[in-house]
Amino acid sequence: MTQILIVGAGVAGMAAAEHLTAAGYAPKLVDKAARPGGRCATRRIAAELDADWFDYGAQYFTVRDEGFRALVDADLQAGRLAHWSPAIASAERVAGTWLLTPSPDDRERLIGPRGLNAWVRQRLQAARLEVATERQVQRIVAEGGRWRIDYADGSAEWADVVVCTPPAVQTAALLGPRAVGIDALAHPEAALAACHSVVVRGPALPERQAIFFKSGRLSWVADNTHKAGRSGDRHLWTLHADAQFSESHIETPTAELADALISEFATATAQRASDMEIVRTHRWRYARPGPGAPDADELCWADTDSGLAIAGDWLAGGRIEGAWLSGREAARRLIAAYALGHSPGRDKPGSSRPG
């Protein structure tokens, strides 16, 4: 049987693995992190399973594609997903004063009842997919008609087909010379932009549970305690920095920027920064679609002759749905090629793109 290795166990890797499994293949996923999920990142504040939690990466997702809708509806029924309907405000600084106005944005928002990371892990477990975490890939090399995957710990394994789902910069580094000539990796450093994220424990805001910032250092804040369906005087808030602010401070540790972000959140909401306690800081170096992101219509890049595919949200316009569409499309192209009796081989370079 064709041996397939998927690098990255986020949403794109999950989608590719699920579709390959449904077609009769047995893909293996590897991820350098301690748990799967990618930017669907959730943490609990204590070890207990019922402890308060917060999403510090993706906050929610939306649905447009019919295929993704079917998955979402099934997960809503199974309890792996839930709707979130926060009171949302827009914040804008005008003449030195912050103005908060109700946002008319009432789109459907999906969250995990225990965080988005739990949703990804539950789907991987339900599909009985093989996932190896804390396995950092160092390089991917074409050798003898197959792919050799070298790990940071000095070990290696072989695969007939490799699906790469990390951000563009990391994928290009893994592929080395093989990345040259791949259009999707022409400008990897500009495919994704950064985002500084700070989680604080602060006062509940009864009249708003999420805020879009139109100016200033922040872009978005969300009340995770409200997402979890809990109440109380102290809530867990995720603060995402603005794209321009994040990029201009890309090399600055997020902990050094936390006070500035917290101060802006406090001022905009008429709170006191001294009432807010830092719970976590995180710098997402590759978080948002950047100025050099490929055309979203491409969805993925695949070279079925050599058994190599590249997928990820950065190839599909960003967002969780984009990651899922990209992973699914990569799997579809591979399945279509091998169902017709094709066998991957290094001697026929080429690429497959949507017509």
BADREN-434752 format. One line per field, with one value per residue (C-alpha): residue number from 1; residue in one letter; chain; x, y, z. Coordinates in nm, 4 decimals, decimal comma. Layout:
BEGIN
num <- c(NUM:...)
residuo <- c(a:...)
cadena <- c(A:...)
X <- c(X:...)
Y <- c(Y:...)
Z <- c(Z:...)
END
This chain:
BEGIN
num <- c(1:2:3:4:5:6:7:8:9:10:11:12:13:14:15:16:17:18:19:20:21:22:23:24:25:26:27:28:29:30:31:32:33:34:35:36:37:38:39:40:41:42:43:44:45:46:47:48:49:50:51:52:53:54:55:56:57:58:59:60:61:62:63:64:65:66:67:68:69:70:71:72:73:74:75:76:77:78:79:80:81:82:83:84:85:86:87:88:89:90:91:92:93:94:95:96:97:98:99:100:101:102:103:104:105:106:107:108:109:110:111:112:113:114:115:116:117:118:119:120:121:122:123:124:125:126:127:128:129:130:131:132:133:134:135:136:137:138:139:140:141:142:143:144:145:146:147:148:149:150:151:152:153:154:155:156:157:158:159:160:161:162:163:164:165:166:167:168:169:170:171:172:173:174:175:176:177:178:179:180:181:182:183:184:185:186:187:188:189:190:191:192:193:194:195:196:197:198:199:200:201:202:203:204:205:206:207:208:209:210:211:212:213:214:215:216:217:218:219:220:221:222:223:224:225:226:227:228:229:230:231:232:233:234:235:236:237:238:239:240:241:242:243:244:245:246:247:248:249:250:251:252:253:254:255:256:257:258:259:260:261:262:263:264:265:266:267:268:269:270:271:272:273:274:275:276:277:278:279:280:281:282:283:284:285:286:287:288:289:290:291:292:293:294:295:296:297:298:299:300:301:302:303:304:305:306:307:308:309:310:311:312:313:314:315:316:317:318:319:320:321:322:323:324:325:326:327:328:329:330:331:332:333:334:335:336:337:338:339:340:341:342:343:344:345:346:347:348:349:350:351:352:353:354:355)
residuo <- c(m:t:q:i:l:i:v:g:a:g:v:a:g:m:a:a:a:e:h:l:t:a:a:g:y:a:p:k:l:v:d:k:a:a:r:p:g:g:r:c:a:t:r:r:i:a:a:e:l:d:a:d:w:f:d:y:g:a:q:y:f:t:v:r:d:e:g:f:r:a:l:v:d:a:d:l:q:a:g:r:l:a:h:w:s:p:a:i:a:s:a:e:r:v:a:g:t:w:l:l:t:p:s:p:d:d:r:e:r:l:i:g:p:r:g:l:n:a:w:v:r:q:r:l:q:a:a:r:l:e:v:a:t:e:r:q:v:q:r:i:v:a:e:g:g:r:w:r:i:d:y:a:d:g:s:a:e:w:a:d:v:v:v:c:t:p:p:a:v:q:t:a:a:l:l:g:p:r:a:v:g:i:d:a:l:a:h:p:e:a:a:l:a:a:c:h:s:v:v:v:r:g:p:a:l:p:e:r:q:a:i:f:f:k:s:g:r:l:s:w:v:a:d:n:t:h:k:a:g:r:s:g:d:r:h:l:w:t:l:h:a:d:a:q:f:s:e:s:h:i:e:t:p:t:a:e:l:a:d:a:l:i:s:e:f:a:t:a:t:a:q:r:a:s:d:m:e:i:v:r:t:h:r:w:r:y:a:r:p:g:p:g:a:p:d:a:d:e:l:c:w:a:d:t:d:s:g:l:a:i:a:g:d:w:l:a:g:g:r:i:e:g:a:w:l:s:g:r:e:a:a:r:r:l:i:a:a:y:a:l:g:h:s:p:g:r:d:k:p:g:s:s:r:p:g)
cadena <- c(A:A:A:A:A:A:A:A:A:A:A:A:A:A:A:A:A:A:A:A:A:A:A:A:A:A:A:A:A:A:A:A:A:A:A:A:A:A:A:A:A:A:A:A:A:A:A:A:A:A:A:A:A:A:A:A:A:A:A:A:A:A:A:A:A:A:A:A:A:A:A:A:A:A:A:A:A:A:A:A:A:A:A:A:A:A:A:A:A:A:A:A:A:A:A:A:A:A:A:A:A:A:A:A:A:A:A:A:A:A:A:A:A:A:A:A:A:A:A:A:A:A:A:A:A:A:A:A:A:A:A:A:A:A:A:A:A:A:A:A:A:A:A:A:A:A:A:A:A:A:A:A:A:A:A:A:A:A:A:A:A:A:A:A:A:A:A:A:A:A:A:A:A:A:A:A:A:A:A:A:A:A:A:A:A:A:A:A:A:A:A:A:A:A:A:A:A:A:A:A:A:A:A:A:A:A:A:A:A:A:A:A:A:A:A:A:A:A:A:A:A:A:A:A:A:A:A:A:A:A:A:A:A:A:A:A:A:A:A:A:A:A:A:A:A:A:A:A:A:A:A:A:A:A:A:A:A:A:A:A:A:A:A:A:A:A:A:A:A:A:A:A:A:A:A:A:A:A:A:A:A:A:A:A:A:A:A:A:A:A:A:A:A:A:A:A:A:A:A:A:A:A:A:A:A:A:A:A:A:A:A:A:A:A:A:A:A:A:A:A:A:A:A:A:A:A:A:A:A:A:A:A:A:A:A:A:A:A:A:A:A:A:A:A:A:A:A:A:A:A:A:A:A:A:A)
X <- c(0,0000:0,1124:0,2734:0,1549:0,3019:0,1293:0,3473:0,1373:-0,1693:-0,3724:-0,6991:-0,5409:-0,3596:-0,6735:-0,8827:-0,6259:-0,5948:-0,9709:-1,0255:-0,7328:-0,8575:-1,2072:-1,0485:-0,8790:-0,5340:-0,3656:-0,1896:0,0261:0,0384:0,3407:0,3552:0,6327:0,3963:0,2959:-0,0594:-0,2325:-0,4413:-0,2026:-0,3427:-0,6573:-0,4808:-0,6572:-0,5256:-0,6810:-0,5769:-0,5477:-0,5005:-0,8601:-1,0734:-1,3466:-1,1051:-1,1616:-1,0102:-0,9227:-0,8520:-0,5402:-0,5161:-0,8233:-1,1293:-1,4143:-1,4868:-1,7552:-1,8951:-1,9555:-1,8656:-2,1372:-1,8963:-1,7654:-2,1251:-2,1996:-1,9034:-2,0045:-2,3665:-2,2525:-2,0185:-2,2900:-2,5140:-2,2327:-2,1539:-1,8036:-1,9024:-2,1379:-2,2727:-2,1410:-2,3542:-2,1677:-2,2700:-2,0080:-1,8921:-1,6709:-1,4078:-1,2534:-1,0415:-1,1775:-1,0183:-0,8418:-1,1561:-1,2556:-1,6036:-1,7702:-2,0740:-2,2778:-2,1638:-2,4275:-2,2192:-2,4549:-2,2948:-2,2949:-1,9896:-1,8724:-1,6604:-1,5613:-1,7491:-1,4082:-1,2115:-1,1194:-0,8202:-1,0512:-1,2576:-0,9544:-0,8362:-1,1832:-1,2082:-0,8630:-0,9571:-1,2946:-1,1254:-0,8684:-0,5874:-0,2261:-0,0798:0,2760:0,3336:0,6642:0,8118:0,9911:1,0715:1,4077:1,4123:1,2275:1,4510:1,3702:1,5861:1,5616:1,2079:1,0694:1,0768:1,3104:1,1862:1,4655:1,3717:1,5452:1,6309:1,8407:1,5854:1,4309:1,1462:1,0325:0,7120:0,5810:0,3740:0,4213:0,1639:0,3183:0,0824:0,3103:0,3303:0,5061:0,8397:0,8620:0,7523:1,0155:1,2830:1,1816:1,1904:1,5185:1,6227:1,2953:1,1091:1,2720:1,0284:0,7166:0,4950:0,3202:0,6576:0,7851:0,7560:0,7197:0,8173:0,5210:0,2572:0,1634:0,1873:0,2370:-0,0001:0,0834:-0,1709:-0,2248:-0,4738:-0,5789:-0,8100:-1,0207:-1,3661:-1,6692:-1,8318:-2,2041:-2,2926:-2,0218:-1,8298:-1,6197:-1,4818:-1,3474:-1,0919:-1,0861:-0,7812:-0,4988:-0,2784:-0,5525:-0,7606:-0,9870:-1,0707:-1,2962:-1,4418:-1,3539:-1,5538:-1,8649:-1,7713:-1,7581:-2,1073:-1,9831:-2,0340:-1,8644:-1,6916:-1,3582:-1,3408:-1,0637:-1,0097:-0,7978:-0,6442:-0,5100:-0,2786:-0,3309:-0,1436:0,0648:0,1576:0,2475:0,4646:0,6450:0,7290:0,7820:1,1090:0,9847:0,8727:0,4992:0,5488:0,7208:0,4214:0,1527:0,1215:0,0617:-0,2081:-0,3757:-0,3708:-0,5468:-0,8112:-0,8685:-0,8932:-1,1293:-1,3654:-1,3397:-1,1676:-0,8502:-0,5422:-0,4444:-0,7531:-0,6209:-0,3858:-0,1752:-0,2490:-0,0564:0,1349:0,2129:0,3684:0,2175:0,4875:0,2685:-0,0953:-0,2748:-0,2643:0,0198:0,0742:0,2395:-0,0242:-0,1027:-0,4331:-0,6985:-0,8548:-0,5509:-0,6453:-0,3295:-0,0261:0,0240:0,2822:0,1284:0,4212:0,6587:0,4071:0,4259:0,1447:0,1367:-0,1726:-0,2684:-0,4989:-0,2456:-0,3172:-0,6933:-0,7550:-0,6908:-0,9501:-1,0216:-1,2540:-0,9734:-0,7393:-0,9999:-1,0678:-0,6961:-0,6314:-0,9332:-0,8265:-0,4724:-0,6144:-0,8591:-0,5819:-0,3688:-0,6624:-0,7610:-0,4058:-0,3499:-0,7011:-0,6117:-0,3183:-0,0539:0,2442:0,4498:0,8054:1,0784:1,1673:0,8619:0,8491:0,5270:0,2389:-0,1347:-0,3477:-0,7193:-0,8264)
Y <- c(0,0000:0,3558:0,4992:0,8548:1,0922:1,4199:1,6831:1,8942:1,7851:2,1040:2,1460:2,1071:1,7903:1,6587:1,7174:1,5517:1,2522:1,2054:1,2085:0,9762:0,7367:0,7356:0,6354:0,3352:0,4755:0,4759:0,8119:0,8986:1,2500:1,3947:1,7243:1,9015:2,0243:1,8359:1,8035:1,8308:2,1300:2,3904:2,7396:2,5849:2,6322:2,5912:2,5732:2,5023:2,7114:2,3949:2,0223:1,9318:1,8469:2,0890:2,3782:2,7074:2,7189:2,9721:2,9762:3,1814:3,1138:3,0884:3,2135:3,0753:2,9879:3,0374:2,8186:2,8863:2,5645:2,2974:2,0140:2,1866:2,2580:1,8850:1,8240:2,1106:1,9944:1,6433:1,7806:2,0066:1,7033:1,5025:1,7820:1,8414:2,1929:2,4582:2,7941:3,1110:3,4254:3,7029:4,0646:4,2237:4,5836:4,7846:5,0061:5,3109:5,5904:5,9282:6,2545:6,0785:5,9048:5,5426:5,4942:5,1558:5,0859:4,7663:4,5644:4,4519:4,1402:3,8535:3,5757:3,2176:3,1461:2,7968:2,7069:2,3944:2,3423:2,2765:2,4922:2,4546:2,2357:1,9765:1,9764:1,8875:1,6192:1,4647:1,4397:1,2805:1,0294:0,9532:0,8751:0,6581:0,8376:0,7690:1,0882:1,1218:1,4433:1,5958:1,4728:1,7673:1,7165:1,8655:1,7966:1,6096:1,4615:1,2804:0,9690:0,6471:0,7066:0,7768:1,0493:1,0350:1,2295:1,3293:1,4230:1,6614:1,3746:1,2049:0,9404:0,9026:0,7280:0,6765:0,7533:0,7265:1,0431:1,3486:1,6190:1,9323:2,1553:2,3902:2,7616:2,8521:2,9523:2,6263:2,4150:2,5782:2,5101:2,1435:2,0916:2,2783:2,2735:2,1001:2,4217:2,6080:2,6371:2,5768:2,8787:2,8552:2,8955:3,1813:3,4325:3,2197:3,4968:3,7085:3,4349:3,4752:3,7660:3,7689:3,8139:3,8754:3,7195:3,7951:3,6232:3,8075:3,7447:4,0565:4,1937:4,0595:4,3033:4,2164:4,4243:4,2878:3,9636:4,0439:4,3591:4,4336:4,7161:4,9489:5,1406:5,1124:4,8241:4,5624:4,3904:4,1627:4,0656:3,7818:3,6568:3,2869:3,2470:3,3465:3,0968:2,8256:2,9190:3,0206:3,3301:3,5145:3,8441:3,7426:3,6270:3,5060:3,7438:3,6794:3,9918:3,9736:4,2511:4,4421:4,3128:4,6279:4,6414:4,2705:4,2954:4,6054:4,4207:4,0753:4,0161:4,1531:3,8893:3,9168:3,9436:4,2792:4,4057:4,2765:4,5913:4,8083:4,5755:4,5405:4,9180:4,9703:4,7081:4,8613:5,2173:5,1222:4,9420:5,1913:4,9367:4,9537:4,7777:4,7041:4,4801:4,2540:3,9637:3,8121:3,4421:3,3686:3,5425:3,3969:3,5206:3,3648:3,4326:3,2907:3,3672:3,5807:3,5807:3,8103:4,0362:3,7530:3,4856:3,2782:3,3141:3,1584:2,9828:2,7534:2,5841:2,3719:2,2686:1,9099:1,7250:1,3816:1,2569:1,2948:1,2271:1,5697:1,8028:2,1305:2,2462:2,5004:2,7920:3,0320:2,8691:2,9143:3,2652:3,1976:3,0901:2,7434:2,6661:2,7544:2,5099:2,2345:2,3061:2,3058:1,9747:1,8155:1,9332:1,8003:1,4622:1,4639:1,5201:1,2432:1,0032:1,0815:1,0193:0,6914:0,5576:0,5663:0,3370:0,6093:0,5462:0,8375:0,8548:1,1148:1,0965:1,2862:1,6323:1,8203:1,9817:1,9519:2,2618:2,3303:2,3820)
Z <- c(0,0000:-0,0706:0,2424:0,3042:0,5595:0,6480:0,8122:1,0467:1,2427:1,2212:1,0329:0,6860:0,7901:0,9567:0,6422:0,4160:0,6482:0,6809:0,3046:0,2360:0,5033:0,3543:0,0219:0,1781:0,2530:0,5941:0,6303:0,9279:1,0720:1,2497:1,4353:1,6228:1,8948:2,2068:2,0775:1,7401:1,6377:1,4959:1,5474:1,6939:2,0259:2,3592:2,7146:3,0531:3,3519:3,5648:3,5108:3,5969:3,2937:3,4012:3,4555:3,2777:2,9293:2,6634:2,2909:2,2264:1,8522:1,6301:1,8177:1,6072:1,2468:0,9847:0,7066:0,3376:0,1546:0,1297:0,2011:0,5110:0,6129:0,6153:0,8467:1,0747:1,0988:1,1917:1,4579:1,5973:1,6335:1,7932:2,0400:1,9037:1,7969:1,9326:1,8220:1,9831:1,9701:2,1526:2,1825:1,9577:1,9494:1,7171:1,8778:1,7159:1,8555:1,7458:1,8580:2,1431:2,2708:2,2245:2,0783:2,1160:1,9033:1,8615:1,5617:1,3094:1,2395:1,3287:1,1211:1,2429:1,4590:1,5506:1,8537:2,0412:2,3702:2,5265:2,2846:1,9192:1,9951:2,1501:1,8295:1,6162:1,8581:1,8805:1,5020:1,4772:1,7451:1,5885:1,2557:1,4395:1,2641:1,3555:1,4980:1,6297:1,8265:1,9374:1,6080:1,4490:1,0827:0,9850:0,6118:0,3386:0,0695:-0,2554:-0,2701:-0,4683:-0,5910:-0,2418:0,0204:0,3188:0,6192:0,8577:1,2137:1,4506:1,6861:1,4170:1,3184:0,9738:0,7964:0,4389:0,2522:-0,1029:-0,0669:0,1543:0,2284:0,3856:0,5826:0,7852:0,6980:0,3735:0,5307:0,7228:0,4253:0,2035:0,4640:0,4924:0,1165:0,0636:-0,3050:-0,3983:-0,3070:-0,5963:-0,8843:-0,6745:-0,7419:-0,4046:-0,2331:-0,4490:-0,1616:0,1532:0,3944:0,2751:0,2684:0,6343:0,8779:1,2528:1,5461:1,9116:2,1481:2,5168:2,7475:3,0614:3,3518:3,3869:3,4631:3,2816:3,0392:3,0482:2,7423:2,5116:2,4803:2,1741:2,0143:1,6672:1,6824:1,3823:1,5024:1,7525:1,8581:1,8869:1,6219:1,8258:2,1840:2,2964:2,6235:2,6538:2,9732:2,7799:2,5069:2,7702:2,8912:3,2351:3,4454:3,7287:3,7995:3,6455:3,2853:3,0546:2,7630:2,4537:2,3000:1,9441:1,8316:1,5084:1,2017:1,1559:1,5247:1,5249:1,2140:1,3377:1,6616:1,5145:1,7000:2,0322:2,2854:2,3390:2,7149:2,6561:2,4589:2,6918:2,9034:2,5964:2,4641:2,8032:2,8534:2,5230:2,6029:2,9456:2,8126:2,5302:2,7693:3,0585:3,2832:3,4902:3,3583:3,7185:3,7443:3,4689:3,5266:3,2480:3,2016:2,8817:2,6052:2,2652:1,9441:1,6331:1,3775:1,0986:1,1693:0,9101:0,5291:0,4296:0,1268:-0,0636:-0,0020:-0,3143:-0,4977:-0,2756:-0,5752:-0,5964:-0,2651:-0,2645:-0,4695:-0,5790:-0,7861:-0,8259:-1,0343:-0,7442:-0,4670:-0,3035:-0,1991:-0,0068:0,1815:0,4451:0,5146:0,3596:0,0227:0,0572:0,1853:0,5527:0,8105:0,9425:0,6551:0,4135:0,5877:0,5611:0,1925:0,1173:0,2907:0,1263:-0,2199:-0,1750:-0,0768:-0,3690:-0,6224:-0,4782:-0,4628:-0,8226:-0,9450:-0,7651:-0,8248:-1,1953:-1,1366:-1,1150:-0,8898:-0,7599:-0,8908:-0,8708:-1,2397:-1,3707:-1,2191:-1,2769:-1,0963:-1,0808:-1,0387:-1,0759:-1,4347)
END
